[in-house]
Amino acid sequence: MIETNSGLLEIYVGWEDKLDNDEWYFSNSFESITKGMSPEEAFNYVPNVIEVLLTLDNDFLVWETLYFLSELYSIATIGAGLLKGMI
């Protein structure tokens, strides 16, 4: 079983109030996770996000989390593309 990062889970606690106070709440929260992540770290973090996605039953949260997953893949594949170009 994957051990999900508590920082990721914390984003979903009280999200409605946090979103009311900051329209960029999810973007800022997810960015705080990905900031400084290497491509390998982003790739390895994907299962955490998928595990959370499978537990969500709110369409809005699912879409916000899918955008985050897309960002992780972007970070992971950019690094893979850079490495491929070096070989």
N, C-alpha and C positions, 0 to 999 in steps of 0.2 A: 504494500500500500504506500502511496505517495504521502509524504508529510507536507501538508499545505502550509505555506508561509502565513504566519499570523497577521502580518501587515496587509496581505491581500484580503484576508477574511474581515479584518477590521474596517475596510473600506465600505463594506455592506451594512455595517451596524449603524443604525440611525441615518441612513443615507438620504431620506426624504428631507429632514431638517437641514442637513448639511448642504444639500442641493438648493434648497430655498435660500440659503445664505450665500451661496457661491455657485453661479450657473456653470462654472468650469470645474466643479468639484471632482467629477470622475477623471477628467483629463489631467488635472493637477495631481490627483491621488495616484493614478497609474504612472504618470511621469516620474513621481517620486520613487517608484519601484524600478523603472527602467533607466533612470539617470545613471550614467556611468557604466551600464551593463555592457559586457563584452558580447560578441556574437555567440560565443559558446554558452555564456550564462543565460542569454535570452533563449537559446534553443533548449537548454536544460530546464528552464522555468515554464515552458509550454505545458507540460503535464499538470502543473499546479493549476493553471488557468482552466484547462479542460475539466479537471475534477470539480472545480467550483461551478463552471458552466453547467455541468450535468445536474447540479443540485438546485439551480435557479428556476423559479416558476413565474417570474415577473418578466414580461416581454421587454420592458425598458432596460432592466438589468442585464438581460441576455444580450441585447444589442450593444450596450455599453461595454460589456465584457468581450464581445466579439471584436469590437474596435480595438480593444486592448490586445487581444490575441493577434490581430492583424499587425499591430505595431511591433509585437515581439517577433513575429515572423520576418518583418521588415528588417529589424536589427540583426536577426540571425542570418538572413540571406545576404544582406549587404556584406557582412563579414565573410561569408562563404564565397561571394563573388570576388572580393578583394583577394582572398587567399588563392582562389583559382587563377586569378590573373598573375599571381606571383610565381606560380608553378610552371 
